[in-house]
C-alpha cells in the first residue's frame, strides 16, 4: 500500500559530503515536492517539479538541487552538506495536469531524518 | 513568503474532551485550504481540502470550517481519543504551491 517511498529513513553524513535523498511514487502523479521540517518552523518547500526534467525553486532552495529524470522519481541533492542542513526531509506528490493545482491533496513519504556532523 | 498562523501551538486534553484549533491565512488570492494530520513516525495524511467560503467538511469525529473573507479555518475534534494525538497542519494555497503553518500538537491523555 506504500505510495511515496523515501529511500532512507535515517542518514548520518559529514560536513562537505554530497548527499542524495531519493523519492519514488507509484501513483503516476505529475507533481513532486521536497520539504524540510524543523522544530518551530513548520514545513518549508525546498524545490518542486511539475513534469519530468522540470524543476522550480521553493522558499528555501539555497544549498540544494534536484533531479527528475523519470516521472516517478524525484531526488534531492545536497552538493556539500552543512550542519545547518540537519533536518527531517519530506517528499510529497500530487496529481494535476495543469502545471500545479493548489487544491490537489499531497501524499507524503515517511520522511528522511538527516544528521550532518 | 505568505504568513499562515496556527493556534494554539500545542494542546493537552483528556479523553472525551472536544477541542478546536485555528488556522489564519491571507484573505487575498485564496485558492484552497488543506488540513493534514501527522502522527509520530508516520507520514502526514490529508484530512480535508476546502476551496469555497463557508465550506464545512466532516470525517468521523473531525470537522472543519472555512471563512475565506476573513482568512481563517477551524478544525474541531469531538470527543477526543488517544489515537487523535498528532500534529495538525494547515496549508494555504494561492493557486500553486502550499504554504504550511507550524502546526498544532495535540496530546490526548486516557
Boltz contact constraints between the chains, C-beta under 6 A:
constraints:
  - contact:
      token1: [A, 42]
      token2: [B, 100]
      max_distance: 6.0
  - contact:
      token1: [A, 42]
      token2: [B, 101]
      max_distance: 6.0
  - contact:
      token1: [A, 42]
      token2: [B, 102]
      max_distance: 6.0
  - contact:
      token1: [A, 43]
      token2: [B, 100]
      max_distance: 6.0
  - contact:
      token1: [A, 45]
      token2: [B, 97]
      max_distance: 6.0
  - contact:
      token1: [A, 59]
      token2: [B, 1]
      max_distance: 6.0
  - contact:
      token1: [A, 100]
      token2: [B, 96]
      max_distance: 6.0
  - contact:
      token1: [A, 102]
      token2: [B, 31]
      max_distance: 6.0
  - contact:
      token1: [A, 102]
      token2: [B, 32]
      max_distance: 6.0
  - contact:
      token1: [A, 102]
      token2: [B, 93]
      max_distance: 6.0
  - contact:
      token1: [A, 102]
      token2: [B, 95]
      max_distance: 6.0
  - contact:
      token1: [A, 102]
      token2: [B, 96]
      max_distance: 6.0
  - contact:
      token1: [A, 103]
      token2: [B, 32]
      max_distance: 6.0
  - contact:
      token1: [A, 103]
      token2: [B, 49]
      max_distance: 6.0
  - contact:
      token1: [A, 103]
      token2: [B, 51]
      max_distance: 6.0
  - contact:
      token1: [A, 105]
      token2: [B, 46]
      max_distance: 6.0
  - contact:
      token1: [A, 105]
      token2: [B, 49]
      max_distance: 6.0
  - contact:
      token1: [A, 108]
      token2: [B, 43]
      max_distance: 6.0
  - contact:
      token1: [A, 108]
      token2: [B, 44]
      max_distance: 6.0
  - contact:
      token1: [A, 110]
      token2: [B, 43]
      max_distance: 6.0
